[in-house]
Amino acid sequence: MRTSIGQYYPANSPLHRVDPRAKFVAVVVLAVALFTRDSFAALSIYGAAALVAFVVSRVPPLWFWRGLKPILWLVVLTFVAQALLARGEAFYSLGPIHLTKRGIELATYLSLRLVVLVLFGSLLTLTTSPISLTDALAWLGRPLRRLRVPSDELALMVTIALRFIPTLLVEIEKIMRAQRARGAEFARGGPLRRARALVPVLVPLFVVSFRRADDLALAMEARCYQPGIRRTRLHPLVARPSDFVVLGAVVATIVAASLV
Amino acid sequence: MSSRTLARAAVFAALYAGLTLAPGLNGLAYGPVQFRAAEGLLPFACVDPAAVLGLTAGTAIANVASPMGIYDVIFGTLFTLVAAAIMYRTGLRIWALAAPVVVNGLGVGAELWLVLHYPLWSSVGWVAAGEAGVMASVGIVVLLLVRRYKSVLGLTECVT
């Protein structure tokens, strides 16, 4: 069973080498800025910035397509919903369906904005490994420690979770096969029957998962892991001039988009 | 936070993210009409504080793949935290299952309204209906399992 969490594409492009903290901040700022101005001109500036970043990232277009494919239905749904719901003078009517110029414009704008938003997110996840992203979040969350938020522990939790996901998916598949061999049927009957059919999968899954968690906790303690104590890193995050170039480019994009 | 709580929370996060991102289940995990089977794990939050943390972290991981991007990572995660915290306060009661329906229905519905300009109340209705569907099927099964197998699952010895 395969999942694509963040769909990291390992490469050595200039964008891959940028500090994950800078990339995360850049994407958050761009995602927020994308919603501050509703105009096709501003959207085209953001779209162009995303395309330039794609070229720099050296990620094959097929990988971006893989990221976009699962959300195409949402883009289509957004387009159809906006095209049909907008008010105004209809240029085409078919029974209760009225298409307006404003509706088509709004539908096109919102669908394209959704695509640009997904492209920004893909740029971050395709060029940053989940572990680097977690390190970046732990660093950015440091000020929260003053509010007694255990940011380092939360980052470690996410790192362990990312490591566990493929293991648990294999476990689910193994349990389902074992139960099928004993006559269990998961795809028959109504929703209630299907939900009840999950019981022979869920109980062993939870037992196995929690046993793994207990083993892991024991292994951590045996290696002198102490919660609440600041940990050192094998690869500490170091900001470089290129990171500030990226942040500067983000500011320039936002300024350009607000001027057009 | 003890090592055990941390490890259990990590496993909850992995279960949530794995069940959301698993091929076959990820198709309906995002958007206005969503059926996120992993939300059925929320009854664990009624008894285990590690589940409150873990399911919140799991939502953050799963929402990285959301079409609403960073907005869903931040706000979607916050809604799960609020729903899980309410469930922890209510304990193992059937009506605890209403918390994610109300919180996610209103929260995610408002998010869809703000980000994708969907009509507010129909978004709230659709999201709440999907969440209610998960709670009425997987959620109730997990709640009954947690009640019945609490000691087998080690949920009576939780240490924070």
Interface residues (C-beta under 8 A of the other chain):
Chain A: M1 R2 T3 S4 I5 G6 V27 V28 A31 F35 P70 I71 W73 L74 V75 L77 T78 A81 Q82 L85 L106 L110 L114 L117 V118 F120 G121 T125 P150 E153 L154 L156 M157 V158 I160 A161 L162 R163 F164 I165 T167 L168 L169 I172 P191 L192 R194 A195 R196 L198 V199 L202 V203 L205 F206 V207 S209 F210 R212 A213 D214 L216 A217 M220 E221 Y225 P227 G228
Chain B: M1 S2 S3 R4 L6 A7 R8 A9 A10 V11 A13 A14 L15 A17 G18 L21 A22 P23 N26 G27 Y30 G31 P32 L53 G54 A57 G58 A60 I61 V64 A65 P67 M68 G69 I70 Y71 V115 L116 H117 Y118 P119 G133 S137 V138 I140 V141 V142 L145 Y149 V152 L153 G154
